[in-house]
């Protein structure tokens, strides 16, 4: 690894007019044209003017069939009407390349294959080519030609008039994904096969691949074979996969975009991508994956970011990132903004919001995580603020890349270490250290010319926390209590006082559920309107019921057990609070503090506070400061709107006419959807405690947490 120094960032160039936030629209169910129209109009109303059509778990029409293509055409038609851009996705779920498994199903030669090398008792070696049924070979020219015929060319025939205008690009996702094989005995070595590998290796070295591999197995110092082999694999990956896709995209006038897998681990990146820097430049709009939302310095994928930056800078068209999918679903906008700016610092100027499902029915299959970026979130209108800030980030990303440090990517060393499954911690440590010290860097390929020259590298006063008087609190939605059914299908609800007007929302998907209350059936037959968009359509609701004080027993009578944390069997909803596990009457008076302390731990929606406050006097910049736990917040003072905030500082300028007077302060906060799902650690719950990432926090410190503060800056 070599290091050189260069000049600072160059000048700003103009960003394109589109908002750079692109919802990854997970298509679930079988949307009709009205649903398509309403979906796009909802995002347009929040300032979003791009949308990615993504076939995902929960889709109920034939992928790439007539219903699917008609729906895509409807998306394009309404996007054109609304002056929005559409992005296509080239697969059902992921990884890309199989057309929902149809390509490898056509021909065993289209299946992903590996060399398995077994050592015999006599010391000799036996070689086999083993298949991964159902997994496609992304290094096969013939298989990838068939993939393009079944996806890209079908879109071309159906959506031709929209390509290059309404349709901006097509997204490919994690090709060359690791594929499993089933073996009856353990091999001495297992590595990726591609057609013509032995002939290409001999042309490059003059030696036989099998002989060199067997020599390596006898003496691990003879590892040059892997430096050559994985270099060839990287060239094949680009020629067979990325180059043909880009050629099609160039011909129809759209971007080829997407991302690879495992770039943050040099060993795995060589195993799957061959040469990641070379391969990723095959896309016109290179991208990366950051769905884990890692903000700790030692967890951020610095190498993945650096690989993306390398390709983006050399292609010169901008870059793309897929973000946020693993959640959690109560992620704040401040966290989202940090991730967007982190990506912008690495020249990424388009941000795919994963995921934005039509509704939650995909949770039936994808049960381990859920972070809807859609109208299901009460804070959905805040996307306008996030989009405005993302425009600024995208403009910064467009600045010419001139970095402090250039680092040669150790491709041959990484390839040599793959057979031993070893990575290079020194590279990751160096990138982490440079980032912590705010030194910008640029990866270079080993053979790439690099001639970087060496060069040298108000006060504020909190006047008062104004204790409000006449504090009132109103909700724009019913409160909820997620029912926790144990493995015996029984849930118990405590009622502290008579609870009138309780409505039960009962799951109606993927098949109808039925529950009983104290042994009597609950008739939940009406369309559900008490939950959130994207959930209501999957539930039915009861009429309002009166629950007497005491314990009530609810039992699942029909529909299966309550095993999916993100798709509950039932909720109790109504104008109640939940204190110490019991339903109680919502008090007339309100208090400051976390919502869970007010009995609203399961509430998802907008909360409005109104209070009378004494506004201090003061010369200088007087500001109102609110503590809401990072929630999307709006404020008005004395009848004058002060504006909205979605990240720190949660401060507003105080109008001159309000100073030194008593005025009415109104504060609105919008929660995430996460509280609806309850405490994931609930004892006796039947759902699995295994999640891809930790679920949302229980009892989060959100709401109007303390008295408003008045801050004077000089």
NURO-17481 format. One record per residue (C-alpha): residue in three letters; x, y, z. Coordinates in Angstrom, 3 decimals, padded with zeros to 6 digits. Example, Ala and Ser with C-alpha at 12.3 -4.5 7.8 and 13.67 -1.06 7.14 Angstrom:
2
    r         X         Y         Z
  ala   012.300  -004.500   007.800
  ser   013.670  -001.060   007.140
END
This chain:
714
    r         X         Y         Z
  unk   000.000   000.000   000.000
  unk   001.492   003.316  -001.073
  unk   000.420   006.813  -000.013
  unk   000.768   010.220  -001.670
  unk  -000.747   013.647  -000.983
  unk  -002.757   015.960  -003.206
  unk  -004.758   019.196  -003.249
  unk  -008.112   019.924  -001.601
  unk  -011.608   019.626  -003.055
  unk  -012.340   021.604  -006.199
  unk  -015.209   023.934  -007.020
  unk  -018.909   023.204  -006.839
  unk  -020.739   022.156  -009.993
  unk  -024.468   022.491  -010.469
  unk  -026.602   019.605  -009.243
  unk  -029.475   018.276  -011.304
  unk  -032.965   019.549  -010.578
  unk  -034.409   016.281  -009.250
  unk  -034.585   015.636  -005.521
  unk  -031.802   013.051  -004.991
  unk  -033.935   010.895  -002.659
  unk  -035.253   007.849  -004.553
  unk  -037.779   005.673  -002.688
  unk  -037.167   001.970  -003.335
  unk  -040.808   001.168  -003.969
  unk  -041.297  -002.421  -002.839
  unk  -044.276  -003.605  -004.854
  unk  -046.493  -005.826  -002.747
  unk  -049.880  -007.302  -003.483
  unk  -051.317  -006.633  -006.925
  unk  -051.601  -002.834  -007.131
  unk  -054.264  -001.417  -009.408
  unk  -053.838   001.852  -011.290
  unk  -055.470   003.872  -008.509
  unk  -052.894   002.541  -006.026
  unk  -050.091   003.375  -008.456
  unk  -051.453   006.878  -008.907
  unk  -051.892   007.489  -005.163
  unk  -048.440   006.104  -004.363
  unk  -046.657   008.490  -006.704
  unk  -048.836   011.432  -005.689
  unk  -048.044   010.811  -002.010
  unk  -044.301   010.989  -002.637
  unk  -044.686   013.965  -004.938
  unk  -046.579   015.783  -002.179
  unk  -043.558   015.221   000.101
  unk  -041.163   016.742  -002.431
  unk  -039.957   013.424  -003.870
  unk  -039.893   013.284  -007.657
  unk  -038.158   009.949  -008.319
  unk  -039.325   006.380  -007.647
  unk  -037.715   002.954  -008.058
  unk  -040.001   000.012  -008.936
  unk  -038.794  -002.981  -006.912
  unk  -040.301  -006.488  -007.125
  unk  -040.141  -007.867  -003.589
  unk  -041.594  -010.416  -001.188
  unk  -045.337  -009.887  -000.959
  unk  -045.778  -009.379  -004.721
  unk  -048.920  -011.204  -005.840
  unk  -048.665  -010.936  -009.604
  unk  -046.401  -012.894  -011.941
  unk  -042.994  -011.191  -012.040
  unk  -042.276  -009.961  -015.601
  unk  -045.737  -011.213  -016.624
  unk  -048.506  -009.145  -018.174
  unk  -049.913  -007.807  -014.900
  unk  -046.451  -006.744  -013.757
  unk  -045.609  -005.016  -017.027
  unk  -048.995  -003.274  -017.156
  unk  -048.391  -001.947  -013.641
  unk  -044.888  -000.720  -014.607
  unk  -046.436   001.033  -017.582
  unk  -048.939   002.696  -015.243
  unk  -046.117   003.872  -012.993
  unk  -044.401   005.401  -016.013
  unk  -047.584   007.032  -017.272
  unk  -048.382   008.705  -013.963
  unk  -044.748   009.605  -013.317
  unk  -044.690   011.408  -016.647
  unk  -047.901   013.230  -015.718
  unk  -046.388   014.294  -012.394
  unk  -042.984   015.165  -013.894
  unk  -041.295   012.390  -011.910
  unk  -038.515   009.984  -012.865
  unk  -038.814   006.200  -012.675
  unk  -035.984   003.777  -011.967
  unk  -036.362   000.084  -012.749
  unk  -034.960  -002.827  -010.735
  unk  -033.709  -005.827  -012.708
  unk  -034.667  -008.717  -010.408
  unk  -037.228  -010.148  -008.003
  unk  -035.705  -009.636  -004.556
  unk  -031.970  -010.229  -004.942
  unk  -029.289  -011.107  -006.020
  unk  -029.651  -009.954  -009.611
  unk  -029.127  -012.151  -012.630
  unk  -031.647  -014.993  -012.374
  unk  -035.023  -013.409  -013.291
  unk  -036.592  -014.942  -010.155
  unk  -034.698  -018.187  -010.672
  unk  -035.809  -018.743  -014.272
  unk  -032.380  -018.384  -015.894
  unk  -030.628  -021.179  -013.944
  unk  -033.773  -023.315  -014.195
  unk  -033.449  -023.319  -017.992
  unk  -029.992  -024.862  -018.209
  unk  -027.625  -026.469  -015.666
  unk  -024.767  -024.658  -017.421
  unk  -026.382  -021.397  -016.282
  unk  -026.061  -022.398  -012.628
  unk  -023.341  -021.014  -010.384
  unk  -020.509  -023.536  -010.155
  unk  -017.384  -024.034  -008.101
  unk  -014.252  -026.128  -008.293
  unk  -014.080  -028.641  -005.445
  unk  -010.611  -030.135  -004.977
  unk  -010.439  -033.283  -002.820
  unk  -007.251  -034.859  -001.496
  unk  -007.179  -038.634  -001.858
  unk  -005.581  -041.021   000.644
  unk  -002.736  -041.660  -001.816
  unk  -001.821  -037.966  -001.782
  unk  -003.273  -037.239  -005.217
  unk  -006.125  -034.838  -005.951
  unk  -009.582  -035.267  -007.401
  unk  -011.323  -032.325  -009.066
  unk  -015.071  -031.806  -009.411
  unk  -017.217  -028.985  -010.748
  unk  -020.126  -028.662  -008.304
  unk  -023.353  -026.794  -008.997
  unk  -025.552  -024.501  -006.884
  unk  -029.089  -025.299  -008.123
  unk  -031.290  -022.228  -008.267
  unk  -028.333  -019.817  -008.228
  unk  -027.248  -018.155  -011.450
  unk  -023.722  -017.917  -012.861
  unk  -023.079  -014.170  -013.205
  unk  -019.736  -014.935  -014.916
  unk  -021.388  -016.820  -017.798
  unk  -021.785  -014.919  -021.080
  unk  -024.644  -017.177  -022.152
  unk  -026.494  -017.038  -018.834
  unk  -026.249  -013.271  -018.643
  unk  -027.351  -012.882  -022.248
  unk  -030.435  -014.885  -021.310
  unk  -030.972  -012.739  -018.194
  unk  -030.920  -009.553  -020.270
  unk  -033.358  -011.116  -022.759
  unk  -035.803  -011.998  -019.967
  unk  -035.634  -008.642  -018.165
  unk  -034.039  -005.632  -019.855
  unk  -035.247  -006.430  -023.368
  unk  -038.747  -007.192  -022.127
  unk  -038.816  -003.763  -020.479
  unk  -037.519  -002.235  -023.702
  unk  -040.367  -003.736  -025.694
  unk  -043.051  -002.654  -023.210
  unk  -041.687   000.644  -021.876
  unk  -039.743   001.822  -024.910
  unk  -041.403   005.271  -025.191
  unk  -040.434   006.046  -021.577
  unk  -036.798   004.879  -021.687
  unk  -034.317   007.731  -021.588
  unk  -036.891   010.308  -020.490
  unk  -039.292   009.204  -017.748
  unk  -037.213   006.087  -017.008
  unk  -033.817   007.297  -015.830
  unk  -032.016   004.028  -015.157
  unk  -032.060   000.389  -014.095
  unk  -030.675  -000.917  -010.787
  unk  -028.766  -004.192  -010.406
  unk  -028.377  -005.665  -006.921
  unk  -025.550  -007.790  -005.474
  unk  -024.683  -009.968  -008.481
  unk  -022.089  -012.700  -007.885
  unk  -023.624  -013.303  -004.474
  unk  -022.028  -016.180  -002.498
  unk  -023.763  -019.412  -003.477
  unk  -024.137  -022.585  -001.393
  unk  -023.099  -026.058  -002.551
  unk  -023.972  -029.442  -001.076
  unk  -021.048  -031.849  -000.712
  unk  -020.827  -035.316   000.782
  unk  -017.235  -034.814   001.957
  unk  -015.071  -031.841   002.830
  unk  -012.814  -030.606   000.033
  unk  -009.261  -029.427   000.499
  unk  -010.248  -026.335  -001.487
  unk  -013.402  -024.795  -002.921
  unk  -013.284  -021.821  -005.304
  unk  -015.363  -020.140  -007.980
  unk  -015.516  -021.675  -011.444
  unk  -016.107  -019.807  -014.682
  unk  -016.308  -021.088  -018.256
  unk  -012.907  -021.178  -019.933
  unk  -011.035  -020.523  -016.688
  unk  -008.292  -023.048  -017.358
  unk  -007.651  -021.820  -020.895
  unk  -007.566  -018.168  -019.772
  unk  -005.180  -019.018  -016.946
  unk  -002.824  -020.824  -019.304
  unk  -002.920  -017.914  -021.765
  unk  -001.997  -015.520  -018.944
  unk   000.757  -017.625  -017.344
  unk   001.799  -020.395  -019.730
  unk   001.033  -022.872  -016.915
  unk  -001.798  -025.229  -016.029
  unk  -004.329  -023.993  -013.469
  unk  -004.808  -027.391  -011.831
  unk  -001.081  -027.960  -011.467
  unk  -000.581  -024.560  -009.849
  unk  -003.514  -025.080  -007.472
  unk  -002.178  -028.481  -006.410
  unk   001.259  -026.937  -005.891
  unk  -000.367  -024.350  -003.636
  unk  -002.107  -027.069  -001.629
  unk   001.272  -028.698  -001.052
  unk   003.029  -025.405  -000.234
  unk   000.928  -022.420   000.833
  unk   003.699  -019.977  -000.079
  unk   003.011  -020.709  -003.754
  unk  -000.033  -018.433  -003.760
  unk   000.670  -016.407  -006.902
  unk  -001.932  -018.613  -008.599
  unk  -004.677  -016.677  -006.813
  unk  -003.318  -013.251  -007.727
  unk  -003.695  -014.296  -011.368
  unk  -006.917  -016.277  -011.035
  unk  -008.983  -013.676  -009.216
  unk  -007.693  -010.985  -011.548
  unk  -009.101  -013.072  -014.412
  unk  -012.326  -013.591  -012.487
  unk  -012.716  -009.807  -012.094
  unk  -012.189  -009.266  -015.814
  unk  -014.754  -011.976  -016.598
  unk  -017.277  -010.533  -014.122
  unk  -017.131  -007.178  -015.827
  unk  -017.180  -008.550  -019.391
  unk  -020.009  -011.048  -018.796
  unk  -022.203  -009.015  -016.482
  unk  -021.650  -005.273  -016.203
  unk  -020.489  -004.500  -019.743
  unk  -023.503  -006.091  -021.522
  unk  -025.940  -004.401  -019.147
  unk  -024.231  -001.056  -019.659
  unk  -024.242  -001.572  -023.436
  unk  -028.014  -002.107  -023.343
  unk  -028.460   000.937  -021.113
  unk  -026.301   003.091  -023.368
  unk  -028.333   002.022  -026.370
  unk  -031.721   002.889  -024.826
  unk  -030.444   006.020  -023.068
  unk  -030.666   005.103  -019.363
  unk  -028.180   004.750  -016.516
  unk  -026.778   001.361  -015.561
  unk  -026.576   001.506  -011.776
  unk  -026.590  -000.662  -008.651
  unk  -023.962  -002.211  -006.415
  unk  -021.891  -005.303  -005.656
  unk  -021.455  -007.211  -002.391
  unk  -018.726  -007.569   000.261
  unk  -016.570  -004.635  -000.848
  unk  -015.596  -003.933   002.770
  unk  -013.730  -007.235   003.050
  unk  -010.838  -007.599   000.608
  unk  -010.932  -011.396   000.813
  unk  -014.643  -011.800   000.128
  unk  -014.595  -009.042  -002.457
  unk  -011.967  -010.954  -004.427
  unk  -013.904  -014.202  -003.999
  unk  -017.135  -012.775  -005.404
  unk  -016.150  -009.746  -007.487
  unk  -012.629  -010.685  -008.580
  unk  -011.310  -007.141  -008.860
  unk  -013.871  -004.790  -007.248
  unk  -012.425  -001.508  -008.515
  unk  -012.294  -002.769  -012.087
  unk  -015.714  -004.448  -011.981
  unk  -017.671  -001.548  -010.495
  unk  -016.492   000.836  -013.205
  unk  -018.580  -001.260  -015.588
  unk  -021.633   000.712  -014.429
  unk  -022.356   004.190  -015.769
  unk  -023.620   005.230  -012.330
  unk  -021.640   003.128  -009.818
  unk  -023.200   002.527  -006.430
  unk  -022.841   000.887  -003.043
  unk  -024.914  -000.676  -000.273
  unk  -025.243   000.899   003.187
  unk  -028.419  -000.646   004.545
  unk  -026.985  -001.241   008.022
  unk  -026.775   002.464   008.930
  unk  -023.534   002.179   010.861
  unk  -022.471   005.469   012.395
  unk  -019.791   004.311   014.845
  unk  -016.354   005.045   013.392
  unk  -015.192   001.448   013.729
  unk  -018.346   000.117   012.070
  unk  -018.644   002.387   009.026
  unk  -017.809   000.608   005.772
  unk  -014.934   002.924   004.874
  unk  -013.570   000.564   002.226
  unk  -016.967   000.131   000.531
  unk  -017.279   003.913   000.407
  unk  -013.766   004.225  -000.982
  unk  -014.405   001.606  -003.692
  unk  -017.574   003.433  -004.731
  unk  -015.776   006.786  -004.746
  unk  -013.035   005.333  -006.974
  unk  -015.534   004.169  -009.595
  unk  -017.717   007.282  -009.365
  unk  -014.791   009.653  -009.843
  unk  -013.547   007.783  -012.905
  unk  -016.947   007.323  -014.563
  unk  -017.857   010.990  -013.985
  unk  -021.657   010.614  -013.866
  unk  -022.281   010.675  -010.118
  unk  -023.034   007.752  -007.854
  unk  -025.796   006.017  -005.951
  unk  -026.252   004.383  -002.542
  unk  -028.938   002.100  -001.137
  unk  -029.556   003.145   002.479
  unk  -031.589   002.463   005.630
  unk  -033.296  -000.879   004.851
  unk  -032.312  -002.675   008.058
  unk  -033.632   000.172   010.145
  unk  -034.563   000.292   012.929
  unk  -037.980   001.710   012.135
  unk  -037.598   004.519   014.681
  unk  -034.457   005.890   013.048
  unk  -034.309   009.664   013.387
  unk  -033.931   012.048   010.493
  unk  -030.674   013.221   012.038
  unk  -029.276   009.707   011.555
  unk  -030.588   009.582   007.998
  unk  -029.032   012.963   007.291
  unk  -025.672   011.843   008.700
  unk  -025.627   008.806   006.424
  unk  -026.537   010.876   003.374
  unk  -023.745   013.346   004.088
  unk  -021.260   010.553   004.773
  unk  -022.063   009.178   001.325
  unk  -021.909   012.645  -000.239
  unk  -018.388   013.019   001.148
  unk  -017.520   010.063  -001.092
  unk  -019.055   011.602  -004.249
  unk  -022.424   009.824  -003.993
  unk  -025.232   012.111  -005.121
  unk  -028.321   009.843  -005.325
  unk  -029.807   008.166  -002.271
  unk  -032.116   005.155  -002.655
  unk  -034.444   004.960   000.353
  unk  -034.843   001.287   001.149
  unk  -037.484   000.302   001.528
  unk  -040.734   002.038   000.604
  unk  -043.325  -000.754   000.522
  unk  -046.811  -000.373  -000.907
  unk  -047.974  -002.136   002.261
  unk  -046.609  -004.443   004.949
  unk  -047.579  -007.802   003.470
  unk  -043.931  -008.500   002.587
  unk  -043.339  -008.873   006.333
  unk  -044.919  -012.310   006.142
  unk  -041.713  -013.497   004.428
  unk  -039.163  -010.837   005.481
  unk  -039.780  -010.954   009.222
  unk  -036.347  -010.027   010.584
  unk  -036.336  -006.269   009.919
  unk  -038.702  -003.489   008.914
  unk  -038.104   000.185   008.207
  unk  -040.823   001.580   005.955
  unk  -040.013   004.900   004.312
  unk  -043.544   005.512   003.159
  unk  -046.829   007.138   004.238
  unk  -046.983   004.365   006.851
  unk  -044.587   006.550   008.841
  unk  -046.345   009.359   010.708
  unk  -043.300   011.530   009.998
  unk  -043.673   011.059   006.221
  unk  -044.068   014.823   005.491
  unk  -040.549   015.371   006.890
  unk  -039.163   013.832   003.688
  unk  -039.476   017.310   002.204
  unk  -036.952   018.635   004.731
  unk  -034.654   015.660   004.243
  unk  -034.918   016.086   000.487
  unk  -033.994   019.773   000.670
  unk  -030.902   018.929   002.703
  unk  -030.048   016.036   000.377
  unk  -029.947   018.486  -002.526
  unk  -027.208   020.382  -000.701
  unk  -025.349   017.129  -000.037
  unk  -025.633   016.143  -003.707
  unk  -024.184   019.473  -004.809
  unk  -021.241   018.880  -002.512
  unk  -020.810   015.355  -003.878
  unk  -020.528   016.764  -007.401
  unk  -017.347   018.671  -006.562
  unk  -014.298   017.353  -008.437
  unk  -012.439   014.743  -006.406
  unk  -008.989   015.918  -005.392
  unk  -008.029   014.110  -002.213
  unk  -005.327   014.456   000.421
  unk  -004.138   010.856   000.107
  unk  -003.980   008.297  -002.686
  unk  -003.910   004.599  -001.739
  unk  -003.153   001.770  -004.123
  unk  -005.717  -000.988  -003.643
  unk  -003.702  -004.171  -002.871
  unk  -005.553  -006.324  -005.399
  unk  -002.926  -009.030  -005.947
  unk  -002.239  -009.401  -002.242
  unk  -005.995  -009.588  -001.527
  unk  -006.378  -012.270  -004.192
  unk  -003.451  -014.311  -002.828
  unk  -005.052  -014.359   000.616
  unk  -008.497  -015.526  -000.532
  unk  -007.753  -019.250  -000.384
  unk  -006.838  -018.795   003.283
  unk  -009.900  -016.577   003.836
  unk  -007.702  -013.777   005.159
  unk  -008.350  -010.072   004.746
  unk  -006.030  -007.097   005.143
  unk  -006.792  -005.376   008.436
  unk  -004.036  -002.836   007.767
  unk  -006.019  -001.365   004.856
  unk  -009.240  -001.020   006.849
  unk  -007.330   000.390   009.817
  unk  -005.629   002.971   007.605
  unk  -008.905   004.150   006.074
  unk  -010.498   004.336   009.520
  unk  -007.584   006.368   010.853
  unk  -007.540   008.753   007.898
  unk  -011.306   009.280   008.187
  unk  -011.122   009.959   011.921
  unk  -008.497   012.616   011.184
  unk  -010.644   014.086   008.376
  unk  -008.115   013.273   005.669
  unk  -009.737   012.589   002.302
  unk  -008.419   009.691   000.268
  unk  -008.776   008.062  -003.116
  unk  -008.226   004.413  -004.036
  unk  -006.216   003.627  -007.168
  unk  -005.897   000.369  -009.030
  unk  -002.472  -001.258  -008.838
  unk  -001.653  -000.475  -012.462
  unk  -003.312   002.950  -012.555
  unk  -001.039   005.984  -012.982
  unk  -000.853   008.073  -009.807
  unk   001.271   011.194  -009.537
  unk  -000.188   012.880  -006.476
  unk   002.310   015.508  -005.273
  unk   003.216   015.759  -001.598
  unk   001.983   018.938   000.139
  unk   001.357   020.174   003.701
  unk  -001.899   019.390   005.211
  unk  -020.381   032.753   019.362
  unk  -021.169   032.128   022.962
  unk  -024.738   031.409   024.116
  unk  -026.680   031.825   027.344
  unk  -029.713   029.793   028.388
  unk  -031.972   032.485   029.856
  unk  -034.634   030.186   031.260
  unk  -036.522   026.963   030.891
  unk  -040.012   028.409   030.753
  unk  -042.401   026.194   032.728
  unk  -045.600   026.127   030.640
  unk  -049.064   026.605   032.068
  unk  -052.363   025.196   030.810
  unk  -050.538   022.424   028.958
  unk  -052.851   020.547   026.570
  unk  -052.024   017.448   024.549
  unk  -054.018   016.109   021.607
  unk  -053.454   013.145   019.278
  unk  -054.311   012.854   015.595
  unk  -054.655   009.048   015.777
  unk  -055.944   006.469   018.249
  unk  -053.513   005.113   020.800
  unk  -052.582   001.451   020.365
  unk  -051.700  -001.501   022.549
  unk  -050.132  -004.364   020.597
  unk  -051.622  -007.616   021.922
  unk  -048.943  -010.143   022.861
  unk  -050.185  -013.674   022.237
  unk  -048.009  -016.390   023.733
  unk  -047.256  -019.724   022.117
  unk  -050.623  -020.935   023.479
  unk  -052.392  -018.246   021.437
  unk  -053.553  -016.351   024.523
  unk  -053.047  -012.667   025.366
  unk  -054.090  -010.909   028.546
  unk  -055.120  -007.273   028.822
  unk  -055.385  -005.422   032.120
  unk  -057.909  -002.589   032.379
  unk  -057.457  -000.170   035.277
  unk  -060.709   001.716   034.668
  unk  -063.663   001.116   032.400
  unk  -062.357   001.553   028.854
  unk  -065.048   002.679   026.439
  unk  -064.732   002.773   022.654
  unk  -061.938   000.183   022.345
  unk  -061.566  -001.068   018.767
  unk  -059.666  -004.251   017.940
  unk  -057.702  -004.357   014.671
  unk  -057.289  -008.007   013.609
  unk  -054.961  -009.274   010.893
  unk  -056.614  -010.254   007.612
  unk  -053.425  -011.203   005.718
  unk  -052.109  -013.582   004.453
  unk  -055.330  -015.223   005.651
  unk  -058.088  -013.950   007.942
  unk  -057.535  -014.193   011.688
  unk  -060.235  -014.348   014.321
  unk  -059.936  -013.677   018.034
  unk  -062.157  -014.117   021.041
  unk  -062.545  -011.762   024.001
  unk  -063.269  -013.537   027.283
  unk  -064.524  -016.510   025.297
  unk  -066.800  -014.509   022.963
  unk  -065.968  -013.958   019.276
  unk  -064.829  -010.466   018.301
  unk  -066.535  -009.501   015.055
  unk  -063.781  -007.678   013.175
  unk  -065.392  -007.318   009.756
  unk  -065.073  -003.626   008.862
  unk  -062.310  -002.023   006.783
  unk  -059.528  -000.934   009.096
  unk  -058.849   002.796   009.495
  unk  -057.282   002.906   012.977
  unk  -053.699   001.931   012.035
  unk  -051.293   003.397   009.456
  unk  -051.343   003.438   005.631
  unk  -049.799   000.197   004.427
  unk  -051.103  -001.632   007.504
  unk  -054.801  -000.741   007.400
  unk  -055.346  -002.742   004.219
  unk  -054.038  -005.899   005.865
  unk  -056.398  -005.690   008.864
  unk  -060.097  -005.586   009.709
  unk  -061.526  -003.806   012.729
  unk  -064.294  -004.343   015.240
  unk  -066.994  -001.971   016.381
  unk  -066.139   000.103   019.482
  unk  -066.386  -002.050   022.623
  unk  -066.558  -001.323   026.349
  unk  -064.063  -003.185   028.529
  unk  -064.813  -003.466   032.231
  unk  -062.059  -002.972   034.792
  unk  -060.030  -006.092   035.477
  unk  -058.233  -008.713   033.392
  unk  -059.466  -009.782   029.975
  unk  -058.386  -012.829   028.014
  unk  -058.019  -012.770   024.248
  unk  -057.444  -015.947   022.256
  unk  -056.537  -016.574   018.626
  unk  -059.370  -018.713   017.290
  unk  -058.461  -018.711   013.577
  unk  -055.459  -017.690   011.493
  unk  -052.306  -019.007   013.128
  unk  -050.019  -017.861   015.918
  unk  -048.511  -014.440   016.628
  unk  -044.981  -015.250   015.395
  unk  -044.196  -012.185   013.283
  unk  -043.080  -009.164   015.304
  unk  -043.673  -006.752   012.410
  unk  -047.071  -008.208   011.437
  unk  -049.081  -008.564   014.676
  unk  -052.229  -010.654   014.925
  unk  -054.120  -007.875   016.691
  unk  -054.071  -004.472   018.371
  unk  -056.372  -002.764   020.833
  unk  -056.877   000.864   019.790
  unk  -058.742   003.782   021.285
  unk  -058.696   006.913   023.404
  unk  -056.825   005.346   026.302
  unk  -053.378   005.365   027.862
  unk  -051.391   002.354   029.055
  unk  -049.824   002.751   032.490
  unk  -047.913  -000.076   034.156
  unk  -049.332  -002.484   031.588
  unk  -053.001  -001.540   032.128
  unk  -055.429   000.432   029.966
  unk  -056.642   003.598   031.661
  unk  -058.679   006.671   030.801
  unk  -056.673   009.364   029.052
  unk  -056.316   012.195   031.616
  unk  -057.685   015.631   030.827
  unk  -054.479   017.362   031.901
  unk  -051.129   016.852   030.212
  unk  -047.558   016.683   031.404
  unk  -044.138   017.061   029.841
  unk  -041.910   014.034   029.497
  unk  -041.429   010.974   027.315
  unk  -044.587   009.673   025.660
  unk  -044.209   006.278   027.321
  unk  -044.285   008.011   030.713
  unk  -047.615   009.539   029.705
  unk  -049.027   006.095   028.837
  unk  -048.468   006.599   025.089
  unk  -045.607   004.161   024.553
  unk  -047.525   002.440   021.740
  unk  -048.674   005.612   020.018
  unk  -047.725   006.264   016.385
  unk  -048.860   009.535   014.880
  unk  -048.779   013.280   015.479
  unk  -048.853   014.734   018.986
  unk  -049.903   018.372   019.428
  unk  -048.933   020.323   022.537
  unk  -050.386   023.735   023.376
  unk  -049.286   025.868   026.334
  unk  -048.986   029.401   027.592
  unk  -045.393   030.593   028.091
  unk  -043.589   033.704   029.272
  unk  -041.206   034.813   026.519
  unk  -038.127   036.565   027.946
  unk  -036.699   039.799   026.690
  unk  -033.127   040.108   025.488
  unk  -030.935   041.881   022.988
  unk  -029.451   039.662   020.341
  unk  -030.415   036.400   018.717
  unk  -033.157   034.988   020.962
  unk  -034.077   031.426   020.113
  unk  -036.572   028.842   021.305
  unk  -035.030   025.416   021.980
  unk  -037.100   022.239   022.311
  unk  -036.086   018.741   023.343
  unk  -038.161   016.114   021.520
  unk  -035.779   013.166   021.280
  unk  -035.054   013.848   017.618
  unk  -038.660   013.720   016.390
  unk  -039.800   015.707   013.376
  unk  -041.117   018.888   015.056
  unk  -043.030   022.033   014.114
  unk  -043.617   025.068   016.353
  unk  -045.648   028.261   016.371
  unk  -045.551   031.144   018.858
  unk  -048.268   033.720   019.351
  unk  -050.064   032.409   016.282
  unk  -046.982   032.803   014.052
  unk  -045.528   029.620   012.520
  unk  -041.832   029.311   013.344
  unk  -041.043   026.423   010.992
  unk  -040.127   022.748   011.125
  unk  -037.065   020.820   012.233
  unk  -036.112   017.201   011.539
  unk  -032.624   017.211   013.087
  unk  -030.537   019.269   015.499
  unk  -030.514   022.052   016.311
  unk  -034.178   021.996   017.312
  unk  -034.176   025.762   017.643
  unk  -036.273   028.591   016.210
  unk  -035.777   032.349   016.042
  unk  -038.187   034.174   018.357
  unk  -040.157   036.977   016.648
  unk  -039.504   040.450   018.059
  unk  -043.208   041.079   018.692
  unk  -043.375   038.100   021.087
  unk  -040.466   039.104   023.349
  unk  -041.284   040.011   026.916
  unk  -044.886   038.826   026.571
  unk  -047.035   035.841   027.446
  unk  -047.866   033.921   024.304
  unk  -049.346   030.602   023.238
  unk  -046.749   028.069   022.140
  unk  -047.904   025.200   019.954
  unk  -045.606   022.261   019.285
  unk  -046.329   019.303   017.010
  unk  -044.180   016.188   016.924
  unk  -044.497   013.191   014.640
  unk  -043.349   009.757   015.820
  unk  -042.090   006.872   013.700
  unk  -044.245   003.806   013.037
  unk  -042.103   001.749   015.445
  unk  -044.163   002.193   018.651
  unk  -047.066   000.310   017.070
  unk  -045.198  -002.982   017.292
  unk  -044.705  -002.888   021.042
  unk  -041.873  -004.158   023.203
  unk  -039.904  -006.756   021.234
  unk  -038.622  -008.168   024.519
  unk  -042.129  -008.824   025.883
  unk  -042.028  -011.939   028.077
  unk  -043.924  -014.929   026.750
  unk  -044.159  -013.574   023.211
  unk  -044.331  -016.145   020.435
  unk  -042.284  -014.150   017.938
  unk  -038.635  -014.909   017.335
  unk  -036.102  -012.720   019.136
  unk  -033.702  -013.110   016.206
  unk  -033.431  -009.940   014.132
  unk  -030.939  -008.771   011.515
  unk  -030.392  -005.655   013.583
  unk  -031.692  -004.661   017.014
  unk  -035.377  -003.722   016.835
  unk  -036.626  -000.279   017.816
  unk  -035.948   000.858   021.347
  unk  -038.511   000.071   024.020
  unk  -039.697   003.132   025.956
  unk  -037.710   005.633   023.858
  unk  -037.151   009.135   025.168
  unk  -039.342   010.917   022.633
  unk  -042.051   013.567   022.989
  unk  -041.855   017.067   024.428
  unk  -039.367   015.983   027.060
  unk  -038.881   019.143   029.088
  unk  -039.879   022.764   029.419
  unk  -039.056   024.992   026.428
  unk  -035.716   026.791   026.743
  unk  -034.956   030.351   025.676
  unk  -031.417   030.785   024.405
  unk  -029.704   034.115   023.762
  unk  -026.706   034.084   021.407
  unk  -024.301   037.024   021.199
END
